[in-house]
Amino acid sequence: MLTRFLEAKAPIDNTLKELDVGSKCLTEDEVALVIDFSESLEIIEVGATALCRHAAIVSKSEKIFEDVPKKLAEETGAIS
């Protein structure tokens, strides 16, 4: 849902500007938080999907539990 919002944000902003309504969307700081949150959720989604596979075994699961926090720590945003 956040990814779709980010895809639709620019066209919505352009349309609002053309209608002289001004920008009713989020501020740039708020958009940066949404982007950061979306990227963090994508990392967690990849880990959760890997854990839910039939081929997931304990050793792979332990590696996933180690990799997800490492990847989140590599992100530079406020939420991750």
N, C-alpha and C positions, 0 to 999 in steps of 0.2 A: 504494500500500500504506500509506503514511504517512497519507494522507487518511482511508482507511477505519479505521485505528487510532484517529485522533482522533475520528471519528464514533462509534466503539464504546466509547471510554474512559469516558464518563459513565455509560452503562448498566451497564458492568462494575463500576465503582466503587460504584454504588448497590447492586448485587446483593451484592457482597462485604461492604458495610456491613450489609445486611439479614441476612446469614448470620453476622455477628459474626466474620468472618475478618480484618477490617481491610483496609487498602488494600495490595494486592500490585502495583499498577501503578507507574508512574513518579512521581517527585516533581514538584512544580510547576516547578522549574528544568529538569528533564529534558524535561518536556512543552513548555516554552517553546522549548527547542532543537529539538525535533521539529517544532514549528510553524514556526519560522524556516527549518529545513532544507526543509520541505515547500513553503513559499512561494518559496524560492530555486530549487528544482527546477521549480516551475511556470513561473517566468520563463524558465529555460533551455529548458524544453519548448516554450514558445511560439516562441522563437527557432529551435530545431532544426526544428520543424514548418514554419516559414516558409522555412527554407533547403531543405527537402526537396521543396517544391512544384515542379511542372513549370514554372511561370511565373517562378520565381526567376532573376533575371539578376544580373550582377556588381554593378551599381549598387545594387540592392535588397539584395544580400548584404552589401555594405559597410555599408549603413545598419543592418542587423540586427546586425552585429558591433560597431557603435558603440552601439546602443540597449541591448543586453543588459547590458553592464557598467554603463551609466548607471543602468538600473533596479535592478540589484543594489546599486549604491552608495547608492541612495535608501532601501533597506531599512535598518531600524535594528537588526536582530538581530545576534547574535555570528557567525553562520555566513556571512551574506551579506557 
